Amino acid sequence: MQRRHLLKASLALAAYTGIPSTGLFALQAFANPANGDGQAFDFDWLKQHAKELAGQAYQPTAQKLPDTLANMTPQQFNAIGYDAKHSLWHDLKGQLDVQFFHVGMGFKTPVRMFSVDPKTNEAKEVHFRPELFNYNDSGVDKSQLKGDLGFAGFKLFKAPHLAQYDIVSFLGASYFRAVDKTRQYGLSARGLAIDTYADRPEEFPDFTKFWFVTPNKNSTRFVVYALLDSPSATGAYRFDIDCLNDRVVMDVDANVNARRDIKQLGIAPMTSMFGCGTHERQTCNTYHPQIHDSDRLAMWKGNGEWICRPLNNPPKLQFNAFKDDSPKGFGLVQTDHEFESYQDVMVRYDRRPSLWVEPTSAWGEGAIQLLEIPTTGETLDNIVAFWAPAETITAGKSLHYGYKLHWSALPPVSTPLARVYATRSGIGGFPEGWAPGEHWPKVWARRFAIDFNGGGLSFLPEGTGIEPVVTVTDGKVQDFHVLKIDEIGGYRVIFDWYPTSDKADPVQMRAFIRTQDRALSETWLYQYFPPAADKRRYPDWKQS
């Protein structure tokens, strides 16, 4: 499924098999879509239920869909619309509402939905029936829609755009997304990641049930509970979702139980796409200057250090771990929101939100882990970031994590120091201010330009000595220049990297600026792939 469609389906999430977990029910016309029998519900029960479930053998719930749904194209799937007259809180006439996604295509797992009365703590199931949907030009043969097929997910709405613009979407496995004031979806979050980079296939847990607490008429906060299930883990989640004027903030209470030993557990995982940016543009043979949902991994470490790690579209799969203890926050950030930077009128990368994770409980020791997958296009997400606890996750272990997810143009917090404004790179080995032209360098060199702004840089007295501090794990750096850039209110640090061997290993770079003994900026981390390591980009390169 293409990213240029409203709904993104990862059809390779898992090889689903199994049969429906519920039987048939009598189809009737109900004014309220929550037509199931009442059952007692609260979060304590859900946490206990998830823990007990982890002690039982995993039971796949994916179903075999009728052909009219299983063989749909993305366009047909998107043509199915939920009838707003049957939205969950339509009769409430309040500020919030909920609609559901139809099963079909790669979405085979029936997700069960429940409406909770906060006065009685009674939950009633919302059963699937074709009358809830408008099939329009989907080509669906409704005569094949037999029994309770469940739903694929849900989307949330807030006044004044009820039934017009959804602002949160949960769809597929444990994936979900939200928008900011631009109403443009971008990167995705997940409930849990398992074995993303391990010696066995990645596992994609499913949210299999959701409970929606009916709000009062004037409430602007959604309260949603979820049950997560997979071969390796179960989970009980609470989402308190505030849809503000310029952002969506989710307060997440995650309780995870290991069914079996887990080699790599990813907490607060997020998934994005990076095709090309202001550096290493050889992989972006297009008229678009940049193509990405996010341009950097930002980290606020437990010791207070701020780190900017520009994202890469690497020549081969790359995995990096950044150790930390009690991180203050991290996220995949889209810092550039100028249309001129993308020139894309279809998917509007300039409107993509950032996602920032703010821990609200003690996370302890672990690492922020980053997986970058090579890609030649923009149709699949190739960036994954999450928190991995240092402790060993064995069968029977239960963990609790509290955190907030901030979906906004930029994170709600920022460093008081200067930040990395942009990273650029190109051919080096010649005097700055002269194009290589016919004086092509005799020795391979790569030039890097790091722009810093903010943090009071524009107020530094004239003549302040600014020193770039750059370290690399291989090769050498030289030919430093520090240029004042009035247009950004900051400074540009330029240097050339030269190889000292023909090693194909990526080079880890680290840089910041200081004056005397005082740091002026956050830390810039970068992973550079020398030509010898990147035959895709430089197939004829030989070290001089």
Secondary structure, DSSP 4 states (H G I P E B T S, - for coil): --TTSSS---TTS-------SS--------SSSB-S--EE--HHHHHHHHHHHHTS-------PPPHHHHT--HHHHHH-EE-GGG-TTGGGTSSEEEEEEPPBTTB-SPBEEEEEETTTTEEEEE---GGGEE-TTS---GGG--S---BSEEEEEETTSTTT-EEEEEESTTEEEE--TT-----EEES-EESTTSSS--B--EEEEEEEEPPPTT--EEEEEEEEE-SSEEEEEEEEEEE-SS-EEEEEEEEEEESS-BS-EEEEEEEE-EEE-SS-GGG--SS-S-EES--EEEEE-TTS-EEEEE----SS-EEEEEEEES--EEEEE-----GGGT--SSS-GGGPPEEEEEE-S---EEEEEEEE---SSSSS--EEEEEEESS-B-TT-EEEEEEEEEEESS-S---SSBEEEEEEEEE-SS-TTS--TTS--SS--EEEEEEEE-TTGGGSPTT---EEEEEESSSEEEEEEEEEETTTTEEEEEEEEE-SS---SPEEEEEEEEETTEE-BPEEEEEE--GGG-TTT-TT----
